[in-house]
């Protein structure tokens, strides 16, 4: 895992997303031409997917959303204010602003005081936490029945 792995995967996943794929899983967590699987790389790949899905998803553009936005722009400009005090901003911020789990964009001094952890260390911590704590919900009986039906056709 290194910088080259990151930019190669980001570009590869980006091409898939830009070509219209809504399911990108190829080589998730894989290194060395799929000879090695890495929990840490899986976590980093998930971060890349999250960025891409956020960018590729559609933002609602309608008469309602445009009217609300123009009203806020007019209100803020007439008050010589800013958008952070507006209910519209608070209501839409989390939907429109993607917050990564693995990337650390804090100032250097703050990052250093917090332990100077890079992507690999943060990914190791997240992978260990997921492996020890994550308990996926069991599949529903109807899904299990569908799987069994498909498997019996083979």
Sine and cosine of phi, psi and omega as CSV:
sin_phi,cos_phi,sin_psi,cos_psi,sin_omega,cos_omega
0.00,0.00,0.84,-0.55,0.05,-1.00
-0.41,-0.91,-0.11,-0.99,-0.02,-1.00
-0.86,0.51,-0.66,0.75,0.00,-1.00
-0.86,0.51,-0.69,0.72,0.03,-1.00
-0.85,0.53,-0.70,0.72,-0.03,-1.00
-0.89,0.45,-0.75,0.66,-0.05,-1.00
-0.96,0.29,-0.53,0.85,0.06,-1.00
-0.90,0.44,-0.71,0.71,0.01,-1.00
-0.92,0.40,-0.67,0.74,0.01,-1.00
-0.86,0.50,-0.69,0.72,0.00,-1.00
-0.92,0.38,-0.71,0.71,0.01,-1.00
-0.87,0.50,-0.73,0.68,-0.01,-1.00
-0.92,0.40,-0.59,0.81,0.00,-1.00
-0.90,0.44,-0.68,0.73,0.03,-1.00
-0.87,0.50,-0.67,0.74,0.02,-1.00
-0.89,0.45,-0.70,0.72,0.00,-1.00
-0.90,0.43,-0.70,0.72,-0.02,-1.00
-0.91,0.41,-0.41,0.91,0.02,-1.00
-1.00,0.07,0.05,1.00,0.13,-0.99
0.98,-0.22,0.04,1.00,0.02,-1.00
-0.94,0.33,0.68,-0.73,0.07,-1.00
-0.94,-0.35,0.09,1.00,0.08,-1.00
-0.71,-0.70,0.96,-0.28,-0.02,-1.00
-0.89,-0.45,0.92,-0.39,-0.02,-1.00
-0.70,-0.72,-0.15,0.99,-0.09,-1.00
-0.82,0.57,0.81,-0.58,0.09,-1.00
0.92,0.40,0.36,0.93,0.03,-1.00
-0.87,0.49,0.85,-0.53,0.02,-1.00
0.97,0.24,0.05,1.00,-0.07,-1.00
-1.00,-0.05,0.56,-0.83,0.07,-1.00
-0.72,-0.69,0.23,-0.97,0.06,-1.00
0.82,0.58,0.75,0.66,0.03,-1.00
0.86,0.50,0.63,0.78,0.02,-1.00
0.95,0.31,0.35,0.94,0.09,-1.00
-1.00,0.04,-0.36,0.93,-0.05,-1.00
-0.77,-0.64,0.72,-0.69,0.09,-1.00
-0.97,-0.26,0.64,-0.76,-0.06,-1.00
-0.73,-0.69,0.82,-0.57,0.08,-1.00
-0.87,0.49,-0.69,0.72,-0.01,-1.00
-0.88,0.47,-0.67,0.74,0.01,-1.00
-0.92,0.40,-0.56,0.83,0.07,-1.00
-0.87,0.48,-0.66,0.75,0.01,-1.00
-0.91,0.41,-0.68,0.73,0.02,-1.00
-0.91,0.41,-0.67,0.75,0.04,-1.00
-0.87,0.49,-0.63,0.78,0.05,-1.00
-0.88,0.48,-0.61,0.79,0.05,-1.00
-0.90,0.43,-0.68,0.73,0.03,-1.00
-0.89,0.46,-0.71,0.70,0.04,-1.00
-0.85,0.53,-0.69,0.72,-0.01,-1.00
-0.86,0.52,-0.69,0.72,0.04,-1.00
-0.87,0.49,-0.74,0.67,-0.05,-1.00
-0.91,0.42,-0.70,0.71,0.01,-1.00
-0.89,0.47,-0.60,0.80,0.03,-1.00
-0.90,0.43,-0.70,0.72,0.00,-1.00
-0.92,0.39,-0.63,0.77,-0.11,-0.99
-0.99,0.15,-0.33,0.94,-0.03,-1.00
-0.93,0.37,0.42,-0.91,-0.02,-1.00
-0.99,0.15,0.69,-0.72,0.16,-0.99
-1.00,-0.04,0.71,-0.70,-0.02,-1.00
-0.92,0.38,0.87,-0.50,0.10,-0.99
-0.86,-0.51,0.94,-0.34,-0.04,-1.00
-0.58,-0.81,0.10,-1.00,0.06,-1.00
-0.84,0.54,-0.66,0.75,-0.02,-1.00
-0.90,0.44,-0.77,0.64,-0.07,-1.00
-0.92,0.39,-0.61,0.79,0.02,-1.00
-0.93,0.37,-0.65,0.76,0.03,-1.00
-0.89,0.46,-0.71,0.70,0.02,-1.00
-0.87,0.49,-0.70,0.71,-0.04,-1.00
-0.91,0.42,-0.69,0.73,0.01,-1.00
-0.90,0.44,-0.64,0.77,0.04,-1.00
-0.87,0.50,-0.67,0.74,0.02,-1.00
-0.92,0.40,-0.69,0.72,0.02,-1.00
-0.86,0.52,-0.72,0.70,0.01,-1.00
-0.89,0.45,-0.69,0.73,-0.02,-1.00
-0.90,0.44,-0.73,0.68,-0.05,-1.00
-0.92,0.40,-0.69,0.73,-0.03,-1.00
-0.92,0.39,-0.56,0.83,0.00,-1.00
-0.97,0.26,-0.41,0.91,0.00,-1.00
-1.00,-0.08,-0.07,1.00,-0.13,-0.99
0.78,0.63,0.73,0.68,-0.09,-1.00
-0.93,-0.37,-0.42,-0.91,0.07,-1.00
-0.62,-0.78,0.19,-0.98,-0.13,-0.99
-0.98,0.22,-0.35,0.94,-0.08,-1.00
-0.91,0.42,-0.36,0.93,0.01,-1.00
-1.00,0.03,-0.05,1.00,-0.10,-1.00
-1.00,0.01,0.69,-0.72,0.05,-1.00
-0.85,0.52,-0.62,0.79,0.02,-1.00
-0.84,0.55,-0.67,0.74,0.02,-1.00
-0.91,0.42,-0.74,0.67,-0.01,-1.00
-0.88,0.48,-0.62,0.78,-0.03,-1.00
-0.94,0.35,-0.54,0.84,-0.11,-0.99
-0.96,-0.27,-0.18,0.98,-0.12,-0.99
-0.85,0.53,-0.78,0.63,-0.08,-1.00
-0.93,0.37,-0.49,0.87,0.03,-1.00
-0.96,0.27,-0.53,0.85,-0.09,-1.00
-0.99,-0.14,-0.37,0.93,-0.04,-1.00
-0.94,-0.33,0.91,-0.42,-0.02,-1.00
-1.00,0.07,0.75,-0.67,-0.01,-1.00
-0.93,-0.37,0.92,-0.39,-0.03,-1.00
-0.94,0.34,0.44,-0.90,0.05,-1.00
-1.00,-0.09,-0.46,0.89,-0.10,-0.99
-0.98,-0.21,-0.50,0.87,-0.05,-1.00
-0.97,0.22,0.64,-0.77,-0.01,-1.00
-0.87,-0.50,0.93,-0.35,-0.07,-1.00
-0.94,-0.34,0.35,0.94,0.01,-1.00
-0.94,0.34,0.34,-0.94,0.07,-1.00
-0.84,0.54,0.47,-0.88,-0.07,-1.00
-0.81,0.59,-0.71,0.70,-0.04,-1.00
-0.88,0.47,-0.67,0.74,0.00,-1.00
-0.93,0.38,-0.70,0.72,0.02,-1.00
-0.87,0.49,-0.68,0.73,0.00,-1.00
-0.89,0.45,-0.70,0.71,0.01,-1.00
-0.90,0.43,-0.45,0.89,-0.01,-1.00
-1.00,0.08,0.04,1.00,0.07,-1.00
0.92,-0.39,0.00,1.00,0.07,-1.00
0.82,0.58,0.62,0.78,-0.04,-1.00
-0.98,0.22,0.74,-0.67,0.06,-1.00
-1.00,-0.05,-0.04,-1.00,-0.04,-1.00
-0.85,0.52,-0.65,0.76,-0.03,-1.00
-0.90,0.44,-0.71,0.70,0.00,-1.00
-0.91,0.41,-0.68,0.74,0.03,-1.00
-0.90,0.44,-0.63,0.78,0.04,-1.00
-0.92,0.40,-0.63,0.77,0.05,-1.00
-0.88,0.48,-0.71,0.70,0.00,-1.00
-0.89,0.46,-0.71,0.71,-0.02,-1.00
-0.91,0.41,-0.67,0.74,0.00,-1.00
-0.88,0.48,-0.71,0.70,0.02,-1.00
-0.88,0.48,-0.67,0.74,0.01,-1.00
-0.90,0.44,-0.71,0.70,0.01,-1.00
-0.88,0.48,-0.69,0.73,-0.02,-1.00
-0.91,0.41,-0.55,0.83,-0.05,-1.00
-1.00,0.02,-0.46,0.89,-0.14,-0.99
-0.92,-0.38,-0.48,0.88,-0.13,-0.99
-0.94,0.33,0.79,-0.61,0.06,-1.00
-0.81,-0.59,0.99,-0.12,-0.03,-1.00
-0.91,0.42,0.53,-0.85,0.04,-1.00
-0.92,0.38,0.63,-0.77,0.02,-1.00
-0.92,0.40,0.46,-0.89,0.04,-1.00
-0.92,0.38,0.58,-0.81,0.00,-1.00
-0.94,0.33,0.39,-0.92,0.00,-1.00
-0.83,0.55,-0.60,0.80,0.00,-1.00
-0.93,0.36,-0.57,0.82,0.07,-1.00
-0.93,0.37,-0.69,0.73,0.04,-1.00
-0.87,0.50,-0.64,0.77,0.03,-1.00
-0.91,0.41,-0.64,0.77,0.04,-1.00
-0.90,0.44,-0.68,0.73,0.03,-1.00
-0.89,0.47,-0.70,0.71,0.01,-1.00
-0.88,0.47,-0.64,0.77,0.01,-1.00
-0.90,0.43,-0.67,0.75,0.02,-1.00
-0.91,0.40,-0.70,0.72,-0.02,-1.00
-0.90,0.44,-0.57,0.82,-0.03,-1.00
-0.95,0.31,-0.35,0.94,0.05,-1.00
-0.97,0.25,-0.30,0.96,-0.08,-1.00
-0.96,0.29,0.00,0.00,0.00,0.00
